[in-house]
Amino acid sequence: MPELSKDNASQIAIEFLKKQKGTDKIDVALVETQDDCWVVSGTTPIQFGEMQWPERFAVVIDQKGKIKSTEYGLL
């Protein structure tokens, strides 16, 4: 089986975040390999009342294209 490419890993993370966060505003800042997985990180907006804040994310994807873990945090 061929290894997952950087672009495919990024696209998997974007589609996952669109469903999880309900937004199309996803800014991928970095896609890197770590422990035979792709780590896709960046920011997405989160709504607090009338205010909008950036939330950082990191999505870990294995070589088969499965999401292993996610991490979120406010900036």
PyMOL commands that set and color helices and strands:
alter all, ss='L'
color gray80, all
select helices_A, chain A and resi 6-21
alter helices_A, ss='H'
color red, helices_A
select strands_A, chain A and resi 27-34+37-48+51-61+67-74
alter strands_A, ss='S'
color yellow, strands_A
deselect
rebuild
show_as cartoon
